[in-house]
Amino acid sequence: MKAYLEILRPGNCLMSIIAVLIGSFLILKTFDFTTLLASISVFLITGAGNAINDYIDIEADKVNRPKRPIPSGRIKPKAALFYSIVLFLIGIILSLFTTWPAFSLAIINSVLLIAYAFYLKNTAFVGNFVVSYLVGSTFLFGSLASLTAFSMHAITIPLLLMLLATLTNFSREVVKTLEDLEGDKKAFIKNLIRKAKEKLLAKFRIKKETVEFRYSEKLTKSVAALSLFIVILLSPLPYLLGFLGLAYLGIVVLADLIFLYSATVLFSKNKKRYSNSSKLIKLGMFVGLISYIVGVVF
């Protein structure tokens, strides 16, 4: 049973719930039963996305993250796929009892999560951006679930928070691409060989198992750093536009400093630079989330 909870990555799901609560509070200035339904819905859909992602990532995770439930043998691949489908369905059904815009977003995001796992994962920057949008959209989902009548003015700040979260997570996803490159290469080669056996290996033999990432390491790191710098530049806007209080500004500065440091780590010579930078960005995201909470409440 523990493995079925672990495959959801409850820490990520919890952060999604916090984003929903922030989005909802921006509209209602309180919480209600709809907020609860939206929170459970986003927990299940986020968890379903993580589970189906692990189902697709079996070969890469044997190298990058062998202790995860599927590569460690604690959950069978087909069981993980079925589990994911059930979670998607329950999450979407629960969103139906909130609002039609939120229900529509839940369907769109569920489709994108599945498309990402099966088709977009290996598209480098496009896949990175899609999964980052999905993270950021939880703020918008919380607001849409609490809106009794749609208003662009009402969702201005949720959209801004969504943009900041999307860009921050995009940077981390790009860094994680570099961090996981070795395992992803081996998974790619294994899949390539398996698909080639039927049509090609009767005539050819693959002697050297080497592939290269489509983009240069320098370009990839630069894209990640640029995304962080944009976040740092945009981060004062919620305060300057009068949406969040001074307390937000005080805490978000700390998040900005963490992001800035993570960018310097990314370009260092340390062998664990990608892993360390990814962890720092995640820490900065957590501090940023706290700044949103404090800014909304105070």
C-alpha contacts under 8 A as a table, 3 or more apart, distances in Angstrom:
res1	aa1	res2	aa2	distance
1	M	4	Y	5.31
1	M	5	L	6.72
2	K	5	L	5.23
2	K	6	E	6.11
3	A	6	E	4.86
3	A	7	I	6.11
3	A	69	P	5.63
3	A	74	R	6.45
3	A	75	I	6.91
4	Y	7	I	5.43
4	Y	8	L	6.95
4	Y	69	P	7.75
4	Y	75	I	7.52
5	L	8	L	5.51
5	L	9	R	7.14
5	L	10	P	6.97
6	E	9	R	5.30
6	E	10	P	6.69
6	E	69	P	7.23
7	I	47	G	7.49
7	I	50	N	6.80
7	I	51	A	5.60
7	I	54	D	7.61
7	I	68	R	7.25
7	I	69	P	6.22
8	L	13	C	7.35
8	L	46	T	7.51
8	L	47	G	4.10
8	L	48	A	6.66
8	L	50	N	5.62
8	L	51	A	5.81
9	R	12	N	5.65
9	R	13	C	6.50
9	R	47	G	6.61
9	R	50	N	6.92
10	P	13	C	4.80
10	P	14	L	5.91
10	P	47	G	7.33
11	G	14	L	5.12
11	G	15	M	6.41
12	N	15	M	5.16
12	N	16	S	6.36
12	N	46	T	7.80
13	C	16	S	5.01
13	C	17	I	6.34
13	C	42	V	7.51
13	C	43	F	5.03
13	C	44	L	7.86
13	C	46	T	5.89
13	C	47	G	6.30
14	L	17	I	5.00
14	L	18	I	6.31
14	L	43	F	7.01
15	M	18	I	5.05
15	M	19	A	6.30
16	S	19	A	5.08
16	S	20	V	6.30
16	S	39	S	7.99
16	S	42	V	6.68
16	S	43	F	6.77
16	S	46	T	7.54
16	S	135	V	7.18
16	S	138	T	6.02
17	I	20	V	5.00
17	I	21	L	6.19
17	I	39	S	5.14
17	I	40	I	7.66
17	I	42	V	6.57
17	I	43	F	6.35
17	I	138	T	7.82
18	I	21	L	5.03
18	I	22	I	6.21
19	A	22	I	5.10
19	A	23	G	6.15
19	A	138	T	5.71
19	A	139	F	4.91
19	A	142	G	7.15
19	A	289	L	7.64
20	V	23	G	5.04
20	V	24	S	6.02
20	V	35	T	7.71
20	V	38	A	7.17
20	V	39	S	6.19
20	V	42	V	7.78
20	V	138	T	5.53
20	V	139	F	5.19
20	V	140	L	7.56
20	V	141	F	6.39
20	V	142	G	3.98
20	V	143	S	7.26
21	L	24	S	5.06
21	L	25	F	5.98
21	L	31	F	7.66
21	L	35	T	6.87
21	L	39	S	7.24
21	L	139	F	7.92
21	L	142	G	6.22
22	I	25	F	5.12
22	I	26	L	6.22
22	I	139	F	6.70
22	I	142	G	7.13
22	I	292	Y	7.40
22	I	293	I	6.45
22	I	296	V	7.36
23	G	26	L	5.31
23	G	27	I	6.92
23	G	138	T	7.78
23	G	139	F	4.69
23	G	140	L	6.15
23	G	141	F	7.14
23	G	142	G	4.43
23	G	143	S	4.42
23	G	158	P	5.98
24	S	27	I	5.41
24	S	28	L	6.14
24	S	29	K	7.66
24	S	30	T	7.71
24	S	31	F	7.03
24	S	35	T	6.48
24	S	139	F	7.97
24	S	142	G	4.63
24	S	143	S	4.56
24	S	144	L	7.74
24	S	145	A	7.12
24	S	146	S	5.63
25	F	28	L	5.10
25	F	29	K	4.56
25	F	30	T	5.32
25	F	31	F	6.42
25	F	143	S	7.66
25	F	296	V	7.65
26	L	29	K	5.79
26	L	143	S	6.95
26	L	158	P	7.69
26	L	296	V	6.93
27	I	143	S	6.03
27	I	146	S	6.43
27	I	147	L	6.74
27	I	154	A	6.85
28	L	31	F	6.76
28	L	146	S	6.75
31	F	34	T	7.88
31	F	35	T	5.83
31	F	36	L	7.85
32	D	35	T	5.29
32	D	36	L	6.70
33	F	36	L	5.03
33	F	37	L	6.38
34	T	37	L	5.08
34	T	38	A	6.12
34	T	97	F	7.57
34	T	98	T	5.60
34	T	145	A	6.89
34	T	146	S	6.76
35	T	38	A	5.07
35	T	39	S	6.07
35	T	142	G	7.18
35	T	145	A	7.12
35	T	146	S	6.88
36	L	39	S	5.08
36	L	40	I	6.27
37	L	40	I	5.25
37	L	41	S	6.02
37	L	94	L	6.17
37	L	95	S	6.78
37	L	97	F	7.53
37	L	98	T	7.07
38	A	41	S	4.97
38	A	42	V	6.13
38	A	94	L	7.31
38	A	95	S	6.03
38	A	98	T	6.86
38	A	141	F	7.81
38	A	142	G	6.61
38	A	145	A	6.50
39	S	42	V	5.30
39	S	43	F	6.15
39	S	142	G	7.78
40	I	43	F	5.05
40	I	44	L	6.24
40	I	91	G	7.19
40	I	94	L	7.76
41	S	44	L	5.31
41	S	45	I	6.17
41	S	90	I	7.48
41	S	91	G	4.19
41	S	92	I	6.66
41	S	94	L	5.73
41	S	95	S	5.93
42	V	45	I	5.11
42	V	46	T	5.79
42	V	91	G	6.71
42	V	106	A	8.00
42	V	138	T	7.42
43	F	46	T	5.32
43	F	47	G	6.02
43	F	91	G	7.78
44	L	47	G	5.04
44	L	48	A	5.95
44	L	87	L	5.45
44	L	88	F	6.62
44	L	90	I	7.37
44	L	91	G	5.26
45	I	48	A	4.94
45	I	49	G	6.17
45	I	87	L	6.32
45	I	88	F	5.20
45	I	91	G	5.42
45	I	92	I	7.49
45	I	106	A	7.93
45	I	110	S	6.75
46	T	49	G	5.13
46	T	50	N	6.37
47	G	50	N	5.07
47	G	51	A	6.17
47	G	84	S	7.66
47	G	87	L	7.47
48	A	51	A	5.06
48	A	52	I	6.20
48	A	83	Y	7.52
48	A	84	S	4.40
48	A	85	I	6.99
48	A	87	L	5.41
48	A	88	F	5.71
49	G	52	I	5.35
49	G	53	N	6.00
49	G	84	S	7.06
49	G	88	F	7.96
49	G	110	S	7.49
49	G	113	L	5.50
49	G	114	I	6.90
49	G	117	A	7.90
50	N	53	N	4.99
50	N	54	D	6.25
51	A	54	D	5.17
51	A	55	Y	6.31
51	A	80	A	6.23
51	A	81	L	7.15
51	A	83	Y	7.68
51	A	84	S	5.64
52	I	55	Y	4.86
52	I	56	I	6.40
52	I	80	A	6.95
52	I	81	L	5.84
52	I	84	S	5.77
52	I	114	I	7.25
52	I	117	A	6.66
53	N	56	I	5.30
53	N	57	D	6.08
53	N	117	A	5.09
54	D	57	D	4.82
54	D	58	I	6.15
54	D	61	D	7.76
54	D	70	I	7.18
55	Y	58	I	5.81
55	Y	70	I	7.31
55	Y	77	P	5.75
55	Y	78	K	7.98
55	Y	80	A	6.40
55	Y	81	L	6.36
56	I	117	A	6.35
56	I	118	F	6.87
57	D	60	A	5.41
57	D	61	D	5.84
58	I	61	D	5.26
58	I	62	K	6.37
58	I	70	I	6.77
58	I	71	P	6.03
59	E	62	K	5.30
59	E	63	V	7.27
59	E	71	P	7.78
59	E	183	G	7.86
59	E	186	K	7.79
59	E	187	A	5.09
60	A	63	V	5.55
60	A	64	N	6.05
60	A	65	R	7.79
60	A	183	G	4.76
60	A	184	D	5.09
60	A	185	K	7.90
60	A	186	K	6.87
60	A	187	A	4.98
61	D	64	N	4.73
61	D	65	R	4.52
61	D	66	P	5.50
61	D	68	R	7.41
61	D	71	P	6.44
61	D	183	G	6.99
62	K	65	R	5.97
62	K	66	P	4.48
62	K	71	P	5.47
62	K	183	G	7.67
63	V	66	P	6.00
63	V	182	E	7.88
63	V	183	G	5.00
64	N	180	D	6.19
64	N	182	E	7.79
64	N	183	G	5.35
65	R	68	R	5.94
65	R	71	P	7.88
66	P	71	P	5.42
66	P	72	S	5.91
67	K	71	P	6.66
67	K	72	S	5.27
68	R	71	P	5.90
68	R	72	S	5.87
69	P	72	S	5.37
69	P	73	G	6.24
69	P	74	R	5.02
69	P	75	I	5.48
70	I	73	G	5.20
70	I	74	R	5.97
70	I	75	I	4.96
70	I	76	K	6.05
70	I	77	P	6.28
70	I	80	A	7.81
71	P	74	R	7.80
72	S	75	I	7.87
73	G	76	K	6.47
75	I	79	A	6.64
75	I	80	A	6.53
76	K	79	A	5.25
76	K	80	A	6.32
77	P	80	A	5.12
77	P	81	L	6.33
78	K	81	L	5.04
78	K	82	F	6.23
79	A	82	F	5.18
79	A	83	Y	6.00
80	A	83	Y	4.99
80	A	84	S	6.10
81	L	84	S	5.12
81	L	85	I	6.37
82	F	85	I	5.18
82	F	86	V	6.34
83	Y	86	V	5.30
83	Y	87	L	6.30
84	S	87	L	5.16
84	S	88	F	6.20
85	I	88	F	5.16
85	I	89	L	6.30
86	V	89	L	5.21
86	V	90	I	6.25
87	L	90	I	5.24
87	L	91	G	5.98
88	F	91	G	5.20
88	F	92	I	6.13
88	F	110	S	6.87
89	L	92	I	5.26
89	L	93	I	6.11
90	I	93	I	5.11
90	I	94	L	6.18
91	G	94	L	5.27
91	G	95	S	6.39
91	G	106	A	7.95
92	I	95	S	5.13
92	I	96	L	6.55
92	I	103	F	6.84
92	I	106	A	5.96
92	I	107	I	6.46
93	I	96	L	5.22
93	I	97	F	7.42
94	L	97	F	5.69
94	L	98	T	7.51
95	S	98	T	5.35
95	S	99	T	7.31
95	S	102	A	6.55
95	S	103	F	4.98
95	S	106	A	6.80
95	S	145	A	7.90
96	L	99	T	6.57
96	L	100	W	6.84
96	L	102	A	7.79
96	L	103	F	5.12
98	T	102	A	6.77
98	T	103	F	7.07
98	T	145	A	5.28
98	T	146	S	7.32
99	T	102	A	5.32
99	T	103	F	6.10
99	T	144	L	7.02
99	T	145	A	5.30
99	T	146	S	7.37
99	T	147	L	7.41
99	T	148	T	7.70
100	W	103	F	4.91
100	W	104	S	6.02
101	P	104	S	5.10
101	P	105	L	6.20
101	P	144	L	6.04
101	P	145	A	7.26
102	A	105	L	5.03
102	A	106	A	6.11
102	A	141	F	5.67
102	A	142	G	7.83
102	A	144	L	5.17
102	A	145	A	5.03
103	F	106	A	5.07
103	F	107	I	6.42
103	F	145	A	7.98
104	S	107	I	5.24
104	S	108	I	6.24
105	L	108	I	5.01
105	L	109	N	5.95
105	L	141	F	6.91
106	A	109	N	5.25
106	A	110	S	6.04
106	A	141	F	7.79
107	I	110	S	5.12
107	I	111	V	6.23
108	I	111	V	5.25
108	I	112	L	6.24
109	N	112	L	4.92
109	N	113	L	6.05
109	N	134	L	6.54
110	S	113	L	5.07
110	S	114	I	6.35
111	V	114	I	5.23
111	V	115	A	6.04
112	L	115	A	4.88
112	L	116	Y	5.83
112	L	130	V	7.55
113	L	116	Y	5.09
113	L	117	A	6.28
113	L	131	V	7.40
113	L	134	L	7.81
114	I	117	A	5.18
114	I	118	F	6.25
115	A	118	F	5.30
115	A	119	Y	5.41
115	A	120	L	6.24
116	Y	119	Y	5.48
116	Y	120	L	4.29
116	Y	121	K	5.29
116	Y	127	G	6.45
116	Y	130	V	7.32
116	Y	131	V	7.26
117	A	120	L	6.47
117	A	121	K	5.71
118	F	121	K	6.93
119	Y	122	N	7.13
119	Y	123	T	7.95
120	L	123	T	5.29
120	L	126	V	7.12
120	L	127	G	4.88
121	K	124	A	7.01
121	K	127	G	5.14
121	K	128	N	7.62
122	N	127	G	6.79
123	T	126	V	5.63
123	T	127	G	5.32
123	T	128	N	7.99
124	A	127	G	5.51
124	A	128	N	6.14
124	A	174	V	7.75
124	A	177	T	7.59
125	F	128	N	4.89
125	F	129	F	6.07
125	F	174	V	7.04
126	V	129	F	5.19
126	V	130	V	6.25
127	G	130	V	5.14
127	G	131	V	6.33
128	N	131	V	5.55
128	N	132	S	6.19
128	N	170	F	5.83
128	N	173	E	5.49
128	N	174	V	6.28
129	F	132	S	4.96
129	F	133	Y	6.04
129	F	166	T	7.56
129	F	170	F	5.56
130	V	133	Y	5.12
130	V	134	L	6.33
131	V	134	L	5.02
131	V	135	V	6.48
131	V	170	F	7.81
132	S	135	V	5.11
132	S	136	G	6.28
132	S	165	A	7.63
132	S	166	T	4.80
132	S	167	L	7.10
132	S	168	T	7.99
132	S	169	N	5.18
132	S	170	F	5.11
132	S	173	E	7.42
133	Y	136	G	5.06
133	Y	137	S	5.88
133	Y	162	M	7.75
133	Y	166	T	5.01
134	L	137	S	5.22
134	L	138	T	7.04
134	L	166	T	7.73
135	V	138	T	6.02
135	V	165	A	7.11
135	V	166	T	6.50
135	V	169	N	7.41
136	G	139	F	6.26
136	G	140	L	7.73
136	G	161	L	7.44
136	G	162	M	4.34
136	G	163	L	6.60
136	G	164	L	7.58
136	G	165	A	4.83
136	G	166	T	4.67
136	G	169	N	7.97
137	S	140	L	5.09
137	S	141	F	6.11
137	S	162	M	5.60
137	S	166	T	7.83
138	T	141	F	4.85
138	T	142	G	6.24
138	T	162	M	7.50
139	F	142	G	5.37
139	F	143	S	6.57
139	F	158	P	5.64
139	F	159	L	7.52
139	F	161	L	6.90
139	F	162	M	5.86
140	L	143	S	5.17
140	L	144	L	6.06
140	L	155	I	7.22
140	L	158	P	5.34
140	L	159	L	6.20
140	L	162	M	6.66
141	F	144	L	5.14
141	F	145	A	6.02
142	G	145	A	5.26
142	G	146	S	6.58
143	S	146	S	5.28
143	S	147	L	6.29
143	S	155	I	6.78
143	S	158	P	6.87
144	L	147	L	5.21
144	L	150	F	7.77
144	L	155	I	7.83
147	L	150	F	6.18
150	F	154	A	7.85
151	S	154	A	5.28
151	S	155	I	6.70
152	M	155	I	5.32
152	M	156	T	6.17
153	H	156	T	5.28
154	A	157	I	7.39
155	I	158	P	5.15
155	I	159	L	6.00
156	T	159	L	5.20
156	T	160	L	6.31
157	I	160	L	4.91
157	I	161	L	6.15
157	I	238	P	7.01
157	I	243	F	6.64
158	P	161	L	5.10
158	P	162	M	5.96
159	L	162	M	4.87
159	L	163	L	6.18
160	L	163	L	5.06
160	L	164	L	6.37
160	L	238	P	7.49
161	L	164	L	5.15
161	L	165	A	6.10
162	M	165	A	5.16
162	M	166	T	5.95
163	L	166	T	5.06
163	L	167	L	6.18
164	L	167	L	5.36
164	L	168	T	6.15
164	L	231	V	5.72
164	L	234	L	7.41
164	L	235	S	7.14
165	A	168	T	5.17
165	A	169	N	6.03
165	A	285	M	7.58
166	T	169	N	5.27
166	T	170	F	5.93
167	L	170	F	4.93
167	L	171	S	6.40
167	L	227	S	5.66
167	L	228	L	6.94
167	L	230	I	7.70
167	L	231	V	6.41
168	T	171	S	5.37
168	T	172	R	6.63
168	T	227	S	6.64
168	T	228	L	5.87
168	T	231	V	6.44
168	T	281	I	7.58
168	T	285	M	7.10
169	N	172	R	4.99
169	N	173	E	6.05
169	N	285	M	7.81
170	F	173	E	5.07
170	F	174	V	6.22
170	F	224	A	7.20
170	F	227	S	7.08
171	S	174	V	5.24
171	S	175	V	6.33
171	S	223	V	7.31
171	S	224	A	4.15
171	S	225	A	6.70
171	S	227	S	5.60
171	S	228	L	6.22
172	R	175	V	5.04
172	R	176	K	6.07
172	R	224	A	7.01
172	R	278	S	5.55
172	R	281	I	6.15
172	R	282	K	7.37
173	E	176	K	4.94
173	E	177	T	6.22
174	V	177	T	5.06
174	V	178	L	6.82
174	V	220	T	6.84
174	V	221	K	7.56
174	V	223	V	7.69
174	V	224	A	5.78
175	V	178	L	5.30
175	V	179	E	6.28
175	V	220	T	7.80
175	V	221	K	6.94
175	V	224	A	6.50
175	V	266	L	7.99
175	V	274	Y	5.94
175	V	275	S	7.99
175	V	277	S	7.36
175	V	278	S	6.15
176	K	179	E	4.70
176	K	180	D	5.94
176	K	274	Y	6.92
176	K	275	S	7.41
176	K	278	S	6.47
177	T	180	D	5.33
177	T	181	L	5.90
178	L	181	L	5.10
178	L	217	E	7.68
178	L	220	T	7.94
178	L	274	Y	6.67
179	E	182	E	7.78
179	E	274	Y	5.24
179	E	275	S	6.05
180	D	183	G	5.68
180	D	184	D	6.13
181	L	184	D	5.04
181	L	185	K	5.99
181	L	213	F	7.82
182	E	185	K	5.18
182	E	186	K	6.49
183	G	186	K	5.22
183	G	187	A	6.23
184	D	187	A	5.07
184	D	188	F	6.02
185	K	188	F	5.05
185	K	189	I	6.17
185	K	211	V	6.63
185	K	212	E	7.86
186	K	189	I	5.13
186	K	190	K	6.08
187	A	190	K	5.12
187	A	191	N	6.15
188	F	191	N	5.23
188	F	192	L	6.00
189	I	192	L	4.93
189	I	193	I	6.06
189	I	209	E	6.84
189	I	210	T	7.86
189	I	211	V	7.64
190	K	193	I	5.21
190	K	194	R	6.16
191	N	194	R	5.06
191	N	195	K	6.13
192	L	195	K	5.28
192	L	196	A	5.95
193	I	196	A	4.95
193	I	197	K	6.02
193	I	206	I	7.93
194	R	197	K	5.45
194	R	198	E	7.76
195	K	198	E	6.54
195	K	199	K	7.78
196	A	199	K	5.57
196	A	200	L	5.08
196	A	201	L	6.15
197	K	200	L	5.64
197	K	201	L	4.72
197	K	202	A	7.09
198	E	201	L	6.74
198	E	202	A	7.43
199	K	202	A	6.82
200	L	203	K	5.71
200	L	204	F	5.86
201	L	204	F	4.70
201	L	205	R	5.58
201	L	206	I	7.86
202	A	205	R	7.95
206	I	209	E	7.19
213	F	216	S	7.12
215	Y	219	L	6.71
215	Y	220	T	6.62
216	S	219	L	5.29
216	S	220	T	6.27
217	E	220	T	5.17
217	E	221	K	6.18
218	K	221	K	5.27
218	K	222	S	6.09
219	L	222	S	4.99
219	L	223	V	6.21
220	T	223	V	5.23
220	T	224	A	6.42
221	K	224	A	5.13
221	K	225	A	6.17
221	K	266	L	6.98
221	K	267	F	7.41
222	S	225	A	5.08
222	S	226	L	5.95
223	V	226	L	5.11
223	V	227	S	6.23
224	A	227	S	5.32
224	A	228	L	6.55
224	A	263	A	8.00
225	A	228	L	5.14
225	A	229	F	6.28
225	A	263	A	5.53
226	L	229	F	5.05
226	L	230	I	6.26
227	S	230	I	5.23
227	S	231	V	6.41
228	L	231	V	5.05
228	L	232	I	6.28
228	L	259	F	6.38
228	L	260	L	7.46
228	L	263	A	7.65
229	F	232	I	5.01
229	F	233	L	6.21
229	F	260	L	7.53
230	I	233	L	5.09
230	I	234	L	6.13
231	V	234	L	5.14
231	V	235	S	5.78
231	V	256	D	7.99
232	I	235	S	5.25
232	I	236	P	7.92
232	I	256	D	5.50
232	I	259	F	7.79
233	L	236	P	7.14
234	L	237	L	5.65
235	S	238	P	6.95
235	S	252	V	7.13
235	S	256	D	7.96
236	P	239	Y	5.55
236	P	240	L	6.11
236	P	249	L	6.49
237	L	240	L	4.88
237	L	241	L	5.77
238	P	241	L	5.40
238	P	242	G	6.33
238	P	243	F	5.22
238	P	244	L	5.47
239	Y	242	G	5.09
239	Y	243	F	5.86
239	Y	244	L	4.90
239	Y	245	G	5.87
239	Y	246	L	6.69
239	Y	248	Y	7.20
239	Y	249	L	6.46
240	L	243	F	7.73
241	L	244	L	7.97
242	G	245	G	7.08
244	L	248	Y	6.26
244	L	292	Y	7.73
244	L	295	G	4.77
244	L	296	V	5.90
244	L	298	F	8.00
245	G	248	Y	5.58
245	G	249	L	7.12
245	G	295	G	5.07
245	G	296	V	7.29
245	G	298	F	6.24
246	L	249	L	5.15
246	L	250	G	6.45
246	L	295	G	7.19
247	A	250	G	5.19
247	A	251	I	6.53
247	A	291	S	7.42
247	A	294	V	6.35
247	A	295	G	5.72
247	A	298	F	6.76
248	Y	251	I	5.45
248	Y	252	V	5.98
248	Y	291	S	4.75
248	Y	292	Y	6.22
248	Y	293	I	7.97
248	Y	294	V	5.85
248	Y	295	G	4.21
248	Y	296	V	7.97
249	L	252	V	5.19
249	L	253	V	6.24
249	L	291	S	7.40
249	L	295	G	7.81
250	G	253	V	5.68
250	G	254	L	7.33
250	G	291	S	7.95
251	I	254	L	5.37
251	I	255	A	6.79
251	I	287	V	7.27
251	I	288	G	7.37
251	I	290	I	7.66
251	I	291	S	5.22
252	V	255	A	4.90
252	V	256	D	6.16
252	V	287	V	7.11
252	V	288	G	5.59
252	V	291	S	5.49
253	V	256	D	4.95
253	V	257	L	6.26
254	L	257	L	5.11
254	L	258	I	6.36
254	L	284	G	7.90
254	L	287	V	7.39
255	A	258	I	5.11
255	A	259	F	6.25
255	A	283	L	8.00
255	A	284	G	4.66
255	A	285	M	7.06
255	A	287	V	5.47
255	A	288	G	5.50
256	D	259	F	5.01
256	D	260	L	6.12
256	D	284	G	7.19
257	L	260	L	4.99
257	L	261	Y	6.17
258	I	261	Y	5.10
258	I	262	S	6.09
258	I	280	L	6.56
258	I	281	I	7.09
258	I	283	L	7.62
258	I	284	G	5.49
259	F	262	S	5.03
259	F	263	A	6.34
259	F	280	L	7.08
259	F	281	I	5.83
259	F	284	G	5.99
260	L	263	A	5.24
260	L	264	T	6.66
261	Y	264	T	5.14
261	Y	265	V	6.29
261	Y	280	L	7.95
262	S	265	V	5.00
262	S	266	L	6.13
262	S	276	N	7.72
262	S	277	S	4.79
262	S	278	S	7.59
262	S	280	L	5.56
262	S	281	I	6.23
263	A	266	L	5.00
263	A	267	F	6.75
263	A	277	S	6.98
264	T	267	F	5.43
264	T	268	S	6.41
265	V	268	S	5.03
265	V	270	N	7.86
265	V	273	R	5.82
265	V	274	Y	7.93
265	V	276	N	7.28
265	V	277	S	5.80
266	L	273	R	5.40
266	L	274	Y	5.96
266	L	276	N	7.96
266	L	277	S	5.55
267	F	273	R	7.49
268	S	273	R	6.48
269	K	273	R	7.10
270	N	273	R	5.06
271	K	274	Y	7.93
272	K	275	S	5.35
272	K	276	N	5.95
273	R	276	N	5.14
273	R	277	S	5.82
274	Y	277	S	5.12
274	Y	278	S	6.02
275	S	278	S	5.19
275	S	279	K	6.30
276	N	279	K	5.18
276	N	280	L	6.22
277	S	280	L	5.05
277	S	281	I	6.17
278	S	281	I	5.17
278	S	282	K	6.24
279	K	282	K	5.06
279	K	283	L	6.22
280	L	283	L	4.96
280	L	284	G	6.13
281	I	284	G	4.92
281	I	285	M	6.11
282	K	285	M	4.97
282	K	286	F	6.30
283	L	286	F	5.07
283	L	287	V	6.30
284	G	287	V	5.06
284	G	288	G	5.97
285	M	288	G	4.90
285	M	289	L	6.11
286	F	289	L	5.02
286	F	290	I	6.37
287	V	290	I	5.03
287	V	291	S	6.28
288	G	291	S	4.96
288	G	292	Y	6.41
289	L	292	Y	5.13
289	L	293	I	6.40
290	I	293	I	5.04
290	I	294	V	6.12
291	S	294	V	5.14
291	S	295	G	5.85
292	Y	295	G	5.01
292	Y	296	V	6.09
293	I	296	V	5.25
293	I	297	V	6.21
294	V	297	V	5.21
294	V	298	F	5.72
295	G	298	F	5.39
